[in-house]
């Protein structure tokens, strides 16, 4: 037997290999005998151990992980009255020699409110100038503005820092880089998954480069969607998907709109046995980025339903397409909101907003203008583009926070925050201090 064939024979078999034509016949359930897990960190204790139960229809419930997340390592905090060039910024790249010293983004921000306090968790991607690819890290906060982080691995420090790295398995889809896309709490009276509290949907990049001359956005590596689970948000175990590489599913076949790659899988829990994934790709036929949807009964096996949002008209802020769409369920108004990254033909990115009654079809842009644009002050930190939107609903009626990635001079990145202006969410105002 050839060496390559022998190695392939040792590769773990995918999770839940069933007839993919009938993925809606089974509720969430982890049959342990067929569950294939790849561990991302030294801690491998994923037993149930009296896990707390959560109601997914009440996102403000405060989770109490088995191992509480604590953080004592804090970088210099933003000033309460930041300079005009840093308006909006709440998180910068890490200090020199840290795992995230060169790049940050793909932030997934969750707010949990308890009886006496609130806790904010942020998973984000980071990269160092001396390392290839991105890793996933965790930062914590008490107000969503001042964040505590770690310069190294979280399991060797105070629970903050790097929590997941690219795979070392040669056959895997995520050997080049990993970026977080969404985090769901999936242990509840409605959905039971023994041993899993947090479900992390992420983008995994391989070393295969995407060749397409019409996608003028630099070097692009092929990406696919992945899933990992955790009890505490720090120690993650990959779950094998149906694709031979371990991904949840593959790109489309030649000629389909998502044949090049699949990126940024954001997942919404709509109801029991009904989860929706929004992801983006680049459609060579129309030369635009576009956002599509897939649907699942168990969060693991997915059926694609097609595109739901493409690019705007010539001259619009999103004329070259829409990507990185973050969808949230707005129960107060009986609708779904999508904040997305709009791409202009010159590569400049802004953030737009779209709405849908059911989250499946008839997505409608909220006007022709972006709700958040790059800053125009002298030498701003986010002057070259804003993207990677993440919406967080606050307690006051009609108030939302929008976390975003900003790109400035020489490609330096950071994470910013803006607050909605008015109940219609027609625009967002960048954070300028606690007086806002």
Protein Blocks (a to p, Z undefined) as FASTA:
>chain_A
ZZklmmmmmpccdehiacfklmmlbccdddfklmccddfbfblcfcfklpacddfklmkb
ccddfbdcddfbdcddddfbdcfklgoiabdcddehiaklmbgchiacdddddfkbccdd
dddddddfkbgcjdddddddfkomaccddfbdfklmnopajfbdcdfbfkbmklmbccdf
bdcdfbdfkbccehiabdcddddddfbdcddfklcgbjaddddddddddfkopaccdddd
fbfnopabdcddehiaklmbcchiacddfbghiacdddddddfknopacddddddfkoma
ccdebjfbdcddehiaklnocehiacdddfknopaddddddddfkopacddddddfklmg
opacebjbdfbdcdfbehifklnbcchiacdddfbehiacdddddddehhiacdddddde
djklpaccddebjkZZ
